[in-house]
Amino acid sequence: MFIGDKGMEVGSTIKGYRRYGGKWKQYMHDTNINVCITNENISQTCMYCFSKLDHSIYRKIVKDKDIKTKVKGSFLCRNPGCVLVSNKKAIKSRDNLSALAIGLSGLCSL
């Protein structure tokens, strides 16, 4: 089983937010199967060209002003040599990309 280390009490807490998680996934699964834990920052890397990913930007006009906001549910690869960019699929969902990154990282560590 491969899990990310988000919620494993790594890093500092944010004021106003409770830190859920802990090591209950490890303790629950370690008796039956091997558990590989991967770094949470791996999901900010493109899995096809290994360059840093950015949040895509959404532009809208409110009261005759151009406002740019980040779309936090998706990642955008800006490397022109990437396979995704050349196939016009540069924007990927954050959840799918994170699951792929955790799975690939876990398979490489076996």
N, CA, C and O atoms as CSV, one atom per row, in Angstrom:
chain,resi,resn,atom,element,x,y,z
A,1,MET,N,N,0.849,-1.166,0.000
A,1,MET,CA,C,0.000,0.000,0.000
A,1,MET,C,C,0.893,1.227,0.000
A,1,MET,O,O,1.865,1.286,0.753
A,2,PHE,N,N,0.576,2.204,-0.835
A,2,PHE,CA,C,1.335,3.442,-0.923
A,2,PHE,C,C,0.459,4.578,-0.421
A,2,PHE,O,O,-0.674,4.736,-0.875
A,3,ILE,N,N,0.973,5.368,0.511
A,3,ILE,CA,C,0.247,6.527,1.014
A,3,ILE,C,C,1.186,7.713,1.042
A,3,ILE,O,O,2.399,7.547,1.170
A,4,GLY,N,N,0.632,8.913,0.922
A,4,GLY,CA,C,1.421,10.129,1.040
A,4,GLY,C,C,1.593,10.492,2.501
A,4,GLY,O,O,0.861,9.993,3.356
A,5,ASP,N,N,2.565,11.366,2.800
A,5,ASP,CA,C,2.802,11.719,4.196
A,5,ASP,C,C,2.007,12.943,4.635
A,5,ASP,O,O,2.286,13.498,5.698
A,6,LYS,N,N,1.021,13.382,3.848
A,6,LYS,CA,C,0.172,14.487,4.270
A,6,LYS,C,C,-0.689,14.017,5.440
A,6,LYS,O,O,-1.305,12.954,5.370
A,7,GLY,N,N,-0.733,14.789,6.495
A,7,GLY,CA,C,-1.497,14.404,7.667
A,7,GLY,C,C,-0.731,13.516,8.616
A,7,GLY,O,O,-1.309,12.996,9.571
A,8,MET,N,N,0.554,13.327,8.381
A,8,MET,CA,C,1.371,12.491,9.256
A,8,MET,C,C,2.092,13.337,10.295
A,8,MET,O,O,3.097,12.920,10.870
A,9,GLU,N,N,1.566,14.520,10.521
A,9,GLU,CA,C,2.133,15.460,11.483
A,9,GLU,C,C,3.540,15.869,11.076
A,9,GLU,O,O,4.452,15.911,11.901
A,10,VAL,N,N,3.702,16.172,9.785
A,10,VAL,CA,C,4.960,16.664,9.246
A,10,VAL,C,C,4.788,18.145,8.977
A,10,VAL,O,O,3.798,18.539,8.360
A,11,GLY,N,N,5.716,18.978,9.416
A,11,GLY,CA,C,5.630,20.414,9.183
A,11,GLY,C,C,4.879,21.120,10.296
A,11,GLY,O,O,4.569,20.532,11.332
A,12,SER,N,N,4.594,22.391,10.062
A,12,SER,CA,C,3.956,23.205,11.089
A,12,SER,C,C,2.446,23.237,10.886
A,12,SER,O,O,1.945,22.978,9.792
A,13,THR,N,N,1.741,23.555,11.947
A,13,THR,CA,C,0.292,23.655,11.869
A,13,THR,C,C,-0.096,25.042,11.377
A,13,THR,O,O,0.673,25.994,11.506
A,14,ILE,N,N,-1.271,25.148,10.824
A,14,ILE,CA,C,-1.805,26.426,10.385
A,14,ILE,C,C,-2.823,26.861,11.420
A,14,ILE,O,O,-3.666,26.067,11.838
A,15,LYS,N,N,-2.750,28.127,11.840
A,15,LYS,CA,C,-3.642,28.611,12.880
A,15,LYS,C,C,-5.095,28.528,12.397
A,15,LYS,O,O,-5.421,28.954,11.289
A,16,GLY,N,N,-5.930,27.989,13.223
A,16,GLY,CA,C,-7.338,27.875,12.904
A,16,GLY,C,C,-7.734,26.554,12.274
A,16,GLY,O,O,-8.924,26.278,12.124
A,17,TYR,N,N,-6.769,25.736,11.905
A,17,TYR,CA,C,-7.066,24.442,11.298
A,17,TYR,C,C,-6.548,23.338,12.200
A,17,TYR,O,O,-5.439,23.418,12.730
A,18,ARG,N,N,-7.358,22.310,12.368
A,18,ARG,CA,C,-6.911,21.170,13.160
A,18,ARG,C,C,-6.116,20.243,12.275
A,18,ARG,O,O,-6.389,20.131,11.080
A,19,ARG,N,N,-5.146,19.586,12.846
A,19,ARG,CA,C,-4.319,18.665,12.090
A,19,ARG,C,C,-4.874,17.260,12.262
A,19,ARG,O,O,-4.671,16.614,13.289
A,20,TYR,N,N,-5.571,16.808,11.243
A,20,TYR,CA,C,-6.104,15.460,11.274
A,20,TYR,C,C,-5.062,14.503,10.719
A,20,TYR,O,O,-4.073,14.931,10.124
A,21,GLY,N,N,-5.274,13.256,10.903
A,21,GLY,CA,C,-4.360,12.270,10.330
A,21,GLY,C,C,-3.690,11.486,11.425
A,21,GLY,O,O,-4.353,10.848,12.242
A,22,GLY,N,N,-2.383,11.533,11.443
A,22,GLY,CA,C,-1.626,10.731,12.374
A,22,GLY,C,C,-1.121,9.490,11.684
A,22,GLY,O,O,-1.084,9.431,10.454
A,23,LYS,N,N,-0.736,8.511,12.446
A,23,LYS,CA,C,-0.148,7.304,11.885
A,23,LYS,C,C,-1.100,6.126,11.927
A,23,LYS,O,O,-0.664,4.975,11.930
A,24,TRP,N,N,-2.400,6.400,11.961
A,24,TRP,CA,C,-3.360,5.315,12.075
A,24,TRP,C,C,-3.383,4.444,10.827
A,24,TRP,O,O,-3.645,3.245,10.925
A,25,LYS,N,N,-3.112,5.027,9.632
A,25,LYS,CA,C,-3.085,4.201,8.426
A,25,LYS,C,C,-1.932,3.212,8.472
A,25,LYS,O,O,-2.073,2.058,8.068
A,26,GLN,N,N,-0.801,3.670,8.963
A,26,GLN,CA,C,0.344,2.764,9.074
A,26,GLN,C,C,0.047,1.632,10.036
A,26,GLN,O,O,0.272,0.465,9.715
A,27,TYR,N,N,-0.457,1.968,11.213
A,27,TYR,CA,C,-0.706,0.956,12.235
A,27,TYR,C,C,-1.801,-0.019,11.811
A,27,TYR,O,O,-1.759,-1.199,12.158
A,28,MET,N,N,-2.787,0.483,11.055
A,28,MET,CA,C,-3.887,-0.372,10.639
A,28,MET,C,C,-3.440,-1.379,9.573
A,28,MET,O,O,-3.906,-2.518,9.562
A,29,HIS,N,N,-2.541,-0.962,8.682
A,29,HIS,CA,C,-2.166,-1.813,7.563
A,29,HIS,C,C,-0.830,-2.523,7.735
A,29,HIS,O,O,-0.530,-3.433,6.962
A,30,ASP,N,N,-0.017,-2.145,8.719
A,30,ASP,CA,C,1.326,-2.724,8.791
A,30,ASP,C,C,1.344,-4.165,9.279
A,30,ASP,O,O,2.362,-4.844,9.135
A,31,THR,N,N,0.258,-4.647,9.846
A,31,THR,CA,C,0.244,-6.036,10.294
A,31,THR,C,C,0.059,-7.011,9.137
A,31,THR,O,O,0.503,-8.157,9.219
A,32,ASN,N,N,-0.592,-6.569,8.056
A,32,ASN,CA,C,-0.905,-7.468,6.947
A,32,ASN,C,C,-0.067,-7.229,5.694
A,32,ASN,O,O,0.292,-8.180,4.999
A,33,ILE,N,N,0.247,-5.964,5.400
A,33,ILE,CA,C,0.954,-5.643,4.160
A,33,ILE,C,C,2.038,-4.616,4.430
A,33,ILE,O,O,2.066,-3.997,5.494
A,34,ASN,N,N,2.929,-4.435,3.469
A,34,ASN,CA,C,3.959,-3.405,3.567
A,34,ASN,C,C,3.371,-2.059,3.177
A,34,ASN,O,O,2.587,-1.963,2.233
A,35,VAL,N,N,3.759,-1.013,3.916
A,35,VAL,CA,C,3.274,0.332,3.655
A,35,VAL,C,C,4.461,1.198,3.269
A,35,VAL,O,O,5.428,1.302,4.024
A,36,CYS,N,N,4.392,1.826,2.085
A,36,CYS,CA,C,5.428,2.757,1.634
A,36,CYS,C,C,4.874,4.167,1.740
A,36,CYS,O,O,3.783,4.441,1.240
A,37,ILE,N,N,5.611,5.067,2.385
A,37,ILE,CA,C,5.180,6.446,2.561
A,37,ILE,C,C,6.021,7.324,1.650
A,37,ILE,O,O,7.248,7.226,1.654
A,38,THR,N,N,5.370,8.185,0.864
A,38,THR,CA,C,6.078,9.056,-0.065
A,38,THR,C,C,5.982,10.500,0.387
A,38,THR,O,O,5.138,10.844,1.214
A,39,ASN,N,N,6.843,11.340,-0.152
A,39,ASN,CA,C,6.898,12.753,0.190
A,39,ASN,C,C,5.685,13.473,-0.391
A,39,ASN,O,O,5.245,13.155,-1.496
A,40,GLU,N,N,5.142,14.443,0.349
A,40,GLU,CA,C,3.960,15.147,-0.138
A,40,GLU,C,C,4.286,16.153,-1.234
A,40,GLU,O,O,3.377,16.581,-1.945
A,41,ASN,N,N,5.545,16.546,-1.400
A,41,ASN,CA,C,5.896,17.519,-2.427
A,41,ASN,C,C,6.067,16.885,-3.802
A,41,ASN,O,O,6.262,17.603,-4.782
A,42,ILE,N,N,5.999,15.581,-3.899
A,42,ILE,CA,C,6.176,14.929,-5.194
A,42,ILE,C,C,5.021,15.229,-6.128
A,42,ILE,O,O,5.179,15.130,-7.345
A,43,SER,N,N,3.868,15.593,-5.598
A,43,SER,CA,C,2.720,15.860,-6.458
A,43,SER,C,C,2.804,17.219,-7.135
A,43,SER,O,O,1.919,17.552,-7.923
A,44,GLN,N,N,3.831,18.019,-6.862
A,44,GLN,CA,C,4.017,19.304,-7.530
A,44,GLN,C,C,5.001,19.192,-8.680
A,44,GLN,O,O,5.473,20.208,-9.191
A,45,THR,N,N,5.318,17.971,-9.094
A,45,THR,CA,C,6.243,17.707,-10.184
A,45,THR,C,C,5.503,16.986,-11.300
A,45,THR,O,O,4.709,16.081,-11.041
A,46,CYS,N,N,5.763,17.386,-12.546
A,46,CYS,CA,C,5.151,16.713,-13.691
A,46,CYS,C,C,5.724,15.308,-13.793
A,46,CYS,O,O,6.942,15.128,-13.756
A,47,MET,N,N,4.863,14.320,-13.920
A,47,MET,CA,C,5.309,12.934,-13.969
A,47,MET,C,C,5.857,12.536,-15.331
A,47,MET,O,O,6.409,11.446,-15.478
A,48,TYR,N,N,5.713,13.397,-16.322
A,48,TYR,CA,C,6.151,13.074,-17.672
A,48,TYR,C,C,7.470,13.751,-18.045
A,48,TYR,O,O,8.239,13.203,-18.835
A,49,CYS,N,N,7.747,14.945,-17.482
A,49,CYS,CA,C,8.997,15.640,-17.812
A,49,CYS,C,C,9.769,16.074,-16.566
A,49,CYS,O,O,10.871,16.606,-16.697
A,50,PHE,N,N,9.233,15.867,-15.373
A,50,PHE,CA,C,9.858,16.175,-14.082
A,50,PHE,C,C,10.159,17.664,-13.898
A,50,PHE,O,O,11.140,18.016,-13.244
A,51,SER,N,N,9.336,18.532,-14.459
A,51,SER,CA,C,9.466,19.967,-14.211
A,51,SER,C,C,8.408,20.393,-13.197
A,51,SER,O,O,7.456,19.658,-12.938
A,52,LYS,N,N,8.580,21.588,-12.623
A,52,LYS,CA,C,7.659,22.077,-11.601
A,52,LYS,C,C,6.327,22.461,-12.239
A,52,LYS,O,O,6.289,23.015,-13.337
A,53,LEU,N,N,5.245,22.164,-11.542
A,53,LEU,CA,C,3.905,22.476,-12.020
A,53,LEU,C,C,3.400,23.766,-11.393
A,53,LEU,O,O,3.792,24.116,-10.280
A,54,ASP,N,N,2.535,24.467,-12.102
A,54,ASP,CA,C,1.911,25.698,-11.621
A,54,ASP,C,C,0.402,25.491,-11.565
A,54,ASP,O,O,-0.143,24.585,-12.195
A,55,HIS,N,N,-0.258,26.357,-10.795
A,55,HIS,CA,C,-1.717,26.377,-10.823
A,55,HIS,C,C,-2.151,27.135,-12.070
A,55,HIS,O,O,-1.534,28.135,-12.437
A,56,SER,N,N,-3.200,26.669,-12.716
A,56,SER,CA,C,-3.699,27.395,-13.877
A,56,SER,C,C,-4.404,28.663,-13.408
A,56,SER,O,O,-4.892,28.730,-12.280
A,57,ILE,N,N,-4.454,29.669,-14.284
A,57,ILE,CA,C,-4.998,30.982,-13.929
A,57,ILE,C,C,-6.295,31.206,-14.696
A,57,ILE,O,O,-6.372,30.986,-15.905
A,58,TYR,N,N,-7.300,31.646,-13.968
A,58,TYR,CA,C,-8.601,31.951,-14.541
A,58,TYR,C,C,-8.768,33.460,-14.541
A,58,TYR,O,O,-8.603,34.104,-13.505
A,59,ARG,N,N,-9.095,34.028,-15.696
A,59,ARG,CA,C,-9.283,35.474,-15.806
A,59,ARG,C,C,-10.768,35.775,-15.923
A,59,ARG,O,O,-11.485,35.130,-16.688
A,60,LYS,N,N,-11.224,36.764,-15.157
A,60,LYS,CA,C,-12.615,37.185,-15.258
A,60,LYS,C,C,-12.688,38.696,-15.124
A,60,LYS,O,O,-11.784,39.323,-14.571
A,61,ILE,N,N,-13.763,39.276,-15.630
A,61,ILE,CA,C,-13.955,40.721,-15.585
A,61,ILE,C,C,-15.080,41.020,-14.610
A,61,ILE,O,O,-16.209,40.561,-14.783
A,62,VAL,N,N,-14.755,41.805,-13.571
A,62,VAL,CA,C,-15.729,42.211,-12.571
A,62,VAL,C,C,-15.693,43.728,-12.483
A,62,VAL,O,O,-14.664,44.310,-12.140
A,63,LYS,N,N,-16.805,44.365,-12.790
A,63,LYS,CA,C,-16.921,45.827,-12.765
A,63,LYS,C,C,-15.832,46.486,-13.608
A,63,LYS,O,O,-15.149,47.408,-13.162
A,64,ASP,N,N,-15.689,45.997,-14.819
A,64,ASP,CA,C,-14.717,46.514,-15.795
A,64,ASP,C,C,-13.274,46.399,-15.334
A,64,ASP,O,O,-12.425,47.166,-15.788
A,65,LYS,N,N,-12.977,45.469,-14.452
A,65,LYS,CA,C,-11.602,45.205,-14.020
A,65,LYS,C,C,-11.264,43.757,-14.345
A,65,LYS,O,O,-12.073,42.853,-14.140
A,66,ASP,N,N,-10.067,43.558,-14.852
A,66,ASP,CA,C,-9.592,42.219,-15.187
A,66,ASP,C,C,-8.971,41.602,-13.939
A,66,ASP,O,O,-7.971,42.108,-13.430
A,67,ILE,N,N,-9.556,40.510,-13.440
A,67,ILE,CA,C,-9.095,39.869,-12.212
A,67,ILE,C,C,-8.572,38.483,-12.561
A,67,ILE,O,O,-9.234,37.717,-13.261
A,68,LYS,N,N,-7.379,38.168,-12.069
A,68,LYS,CA,C,-6.786,36.852,-12.276
A,68,LYS,C,C,-6.845,36.073,-10.971
A,68,LYS,O,O,-6.410,36.565,-9.929
A,69,THR,N,N,-7.375,34.873,-11.025
A,69,THR,CA,C,-7.425,34.010,-9.848
A,69,THR,C,C,-6.844,32.650,-10.207
A,69,THR,O,O,-6.923,32.217,-11.357
A,70,LYS,N,N,-6.263,31.983,-9.222
A,70,LYS,CA,C,-5.688,30.661,-9.433
A,70,LYS,C,C,-6.763,29.595,-9.277
A,70,LYS,O,O,-7.611,29.675,-8.389
A,71,VAL,N,N,-6.715,28.609,-10.140
A,71,VAL,CA,C,-7.589,27.446,-10.029
A,71,VAL,C,C,-6.816,26.408,-9.236
A,71,VAL,O,O,-5.839,25.852,-9.738
A,72,LYS,N,N,-7.233,26.138,-8.011
A,72,LYS,CA,C,-6.454,25.278,-7.133
A,72,LYS,C,C,-6.805,23.803,-7.260
A,72,LYS,O,O,-6.270,22.982,-6.516
A,73,GLY,N,N,-7.679,23.454,-8.174
A,73,GLY,CA,C,-8.036,22.057,-8.373
A,73,GLY,C,C,-7.290,21.396,-9.507
A,73,GLY,O,O,-7.508,20.221,-9.803
A,74,SER,N,N,-6.396,22.161,-10.155
A,74,SER,CA,C,-5.674,21.596,-11.294
A,74,SER,C,C,-4.248,22.125,-11.329
A,74,SER,O,O,-3.939,23.164,-10.746
A,75,PHE,N,N,-3.387,21.392,-12.024
A,75,PHE,CA,C,-1.998,21.787,-12.217
A,75,PHE,C,C,-1.729,21.960,-13.698
A,75,PHE,O,O,-2.348,21.300,-14.532
A,76,LEU,N,N,-0.794,22.858,-14.027
A,76,LEU,CA,C,-0.453,23.180,-15.401
A,76,LEU,C,C,1.035,22.992,-15.613
A,76,LEU,O,O,1.844,23.551,-14.873
A,77,CYS,N,N,1.408,22.207,-16.622
A,77,CYS,CA,C,2.811,22.015,-16.983
A,77,CYS,C,C,3.167,23.040,-18.048
A,77,CYS,O,O,2.493,23.123,-19.074
A,78,ARG,N,N,4.223,23.826,-17.816
A,78,ARG,CA,C,4.621,24.877,-18.750
A,78,ARG,C,C,5.850,24.520,-19.575
A,78,ARG,O,O,6.338,25.357,-20.334
A,79,ASN,N,N,6.357,23.310,-19.448
A,79,ASN,CA,C,7.531,22.895,-20.205
A,79,ASN,C,C,7.127,22.633,-21.659
A,79,ASN,O,O,6.306,21.750,-21.906
A,80,PRO,N,N,7.685,23.380,-22.637
A,80,PRO,CA,C,7.272,23.172,-24.031
A,80,PRO,C,C,7.709,21.821,-24.598
A,80,PRO,O,O,7.156,21.375,-25.603
A,81,GLY,N,N,8.682,21.167,-23.982
A,81,GLY,CA,C,9.130,19.867,-24.458
A,81,GLY,C,C,8.402,18.696,-23.823
A,81,GLY,O,O,8.733,17.544,-24.102
A,82,CYS,N,N,7.428,18.962,-22.984
A,82,CYS,CA,C,6.694,17.896,-22.289
A,82,CYS,C,C,5.731,17.201,-23.250
A,82,CYS,O,O,5.218,17.815,-24.186
A,83,VAL,N,N,5.497,15.926,-23.006
A,83,VAL,CA,C,4.577,15.138,-23.828
A,83,VAL,C,C,3.155,15.666,-23.686
A,83,VAL,O,O,2.406,15.693,-24.662
A,84,LEU,N,N,2.776,16.086,-22.481
A,84,LEU,CA,C,1.424,16.591,-22.261
A,84,LEU,C,C,1.172,17.886,-23.015
A,84,LEU,O,O,0.096,18.076,-23.583
A,85,VAL,N,N,2.162,18.784,-23.025
A,85,VAL,CA,C,2.000,20.071,-23.707
A,85,VAL,C,C,1.911,19.861,-25.216
A,85,VAL,O,O,1.104,20.507,-25.884
A,86,SER,N,N,2.727,18.970,-25.752
A,86,SER,CA,C,2.694,18.734,-27.199
A,86,SER,C,C,1.394,18.065,-27.647
A,86,SER,O,O,1.002,18.204,-28.805
A,87,ASN,N,N,0.724,17.344,-26.751
A,87,ASN,CA,C,-0.566,16.718,-27.069
A,87,ASN,C,C,-1.757,17.545,-26.613
A,87,ASN,O,O,-2.891,17.066,-26.625
A,88,LYS,N,N,-1.500,18.800,-26.207
A,88,LYS,CA,C,-2.530,19.749,-25.763
A,88,LYS,C,C,-3.343,19.225,-24.582
A,88,LYS,O,O,-4.557,19.417,-24.524
A,89,LYS,N,N,-2.664,18.559,-23.639
A,89,LYS,CA,C,-3.290,18.083,-22.403
A,89,LYS,C,C,-2.442,18.523,-21.214
A,89,LYS,O,O,-2.159,17.727,-20.319
A,90,ALA,N,N,-2.036,19.797,-21.207
A,90,ALA,CA,C,-1.098,20.290,-20.208
A,90,ALA,C,C,-1.729,20.454,-18.834
A,90,ALA,O,O,-1.009,20.481,-17.836
A,91,ILE,N,N,-3.054,20.565,-18.751
A,91,ILE,CA,C,-3.722,20.756,-17.464
A,91,ILE,C,C,-4.214,19.403,-16.964
A,91,ILE,O,O,-4.937,18.693,-17.663
A,92,LYS,N,N,-3.810,19.059,-15.744
A,92,LYS,CA,C,-4.204,17.793,-15.132
A,92,LYS,C,C,-4.904,18.064,-13.807
A,92,LYS,O,O,-4.603,19.042,-13.123
A,93,SER,N,N,-5.831,17.198,-13.454
A,93,SER,CA,C,-6.521,17.288,-12.173
A,93,SER,C,C,-5.546,17.022,-11.033
A,93,SER,O,O,-4.671,16.164,-11.143
A,94,ARG,N,N,-5.700,17.755,-9.951
A,94,ARG,CA,C,-4.785,17.626,-8.818
A,94,ARG,C,C,-4.875,16.254,-8.161
A,94,ARG,O,O,-3.848,15.683,-7.795
A,95,ASP,N,N,-6.064,15.723,-8.006
A,95,ASP,CA,C,-6.234,14.435,-7.336
A,95,ASP,C,C,-5.661,13.286,-8.159
A,95,ASP,O,O,-4.971,12.417,-7.626
A,96,ASN,N,N,-5.948,13.284,-9.455
A,96,ASN,CA,C,-5.434,12.211,-10.310
A,96,ASN,C,C,-3.917,12.253,-10.399
A,96,ASN,O,O,-3.261,11.212,-10.371
A,97,LEU,N,N,-3.356,13.454,-10.507
A,97,LEU,CA,C,-1.910,13.590,-10.611
A,97,LEU,C,C,-1.227,13.185,-9.310
A,97,LEU,O,O,-0.164,12.566,-9.341
A,98,SER,N,N,-1.819,13.525,-8.173
A,98,SER,CA,C,-1.243,13.143,-6.886
A,98,SER,C,C,-1.283,11.631,-6.689
A,98,SER,O,O,-0.328,11.048,-6.174
A,99,ALA,N,N,-2.372,10.996,-7.091
A,99,ALA,CA,C,-2.457,9.539,-6.974
A,99,ALA,C,C,-1.428,8.857,-7.866
A,99,ALA,O,O,-0.819,7.864,-7.466
A,100,LEU,N,N,-1.231,9.385,-9.073
A,100,LEU,CA,C,-0.220,8.837,-9.976
A,100,LEU,C,C,1.178,9.020,-9.405
A,100,LEU,O,O,2.008,8.115,-9.489
A,101,ALA,N,N,1.443,10.194,-8.820
A,101,ALA,CA,C,2.766,10.469,-8.253
A,101,ALA,C,C,3.064,9.567,-7.063
A,101,ALA,O,O,4.179,9.059,-6.942
A,102,ILE,N,N,2.097,9.361,-6.192
A,102,ILE,CA,C,2.299,8.497,-5.029
A,102,ILE,C,C,2.508,7.056,-5.473
A,102,ILE,O,O,3.357,6.352,-4.925
A,103,GLY,N,N,1.740,6.617,-6.461
A,103,GLY,CA,C,1.896,5.251,-6.955
A,103,GLY,C,C,3.242,5.012,-7.613
A,103,GLY,O,O,3.882,3.993,-7.354
A,104,LEU,N,N,3.687,5.944,-8.471
A,104,LEU,CA,C,4.987,5.792,-9.131
A,104,LEU,C,C,6.142,5.867,-8.144
A,104,LEU,O,O,7.106,5.109,-8.250
A,105,SER,N,N,6.043,6.774,-7.192
A,105,SER,CA,C,7.094,6.890,-6.184
A,105,SER,C,C,7.170,5.633,-5.325
A,105,SER,O,O,8.259,5.175,-4.979
A,106,GLY,N,N,6.017,5.084,-4.987
A,106,GLY,CA,C,6.001,3.857,-4.199
A,106,GLY,C,C,6.549,2.667,-4.958
A,106,GLY,O,O,7.269,1.845,-4.390
A,107,LEU,N,N,6.216,2.566,-6.243
A,107,LEU,CA,C,6.735,1.460,-7.050
A,107,LEU,C,C,8.244,1.553,-7.232
A,107,LEU,O,O,8.929,0.531,-7.271
A,108,CYS,N,N,8.763,2.770,-7.343
A,108,CYS,CA,C,10.216,2.941,-7.499
A,108,CYS,C,C,10.966,2.616,-6.213
A,108,CYS,O,O,12.140,2.249,-6.256
A,109,SER,N,N,10.296,2.747,-5.067
A,109,SER,CA,C,10.982,2.490,-3.797
A,109,SER,C,C,10.948,1.019,-3.400
A,109,SER,O,O,11.587,0.640,-2.418
A,110,LEU,N,N,10.223,0.184,-4.131
A,110,LEU,CA,C,10.166,-1.246,-3.807
A,110,LEU,C,C,11.431,-1.960,-4.189
A,110,LEU,O,O,11.544,-3.168,-3.982
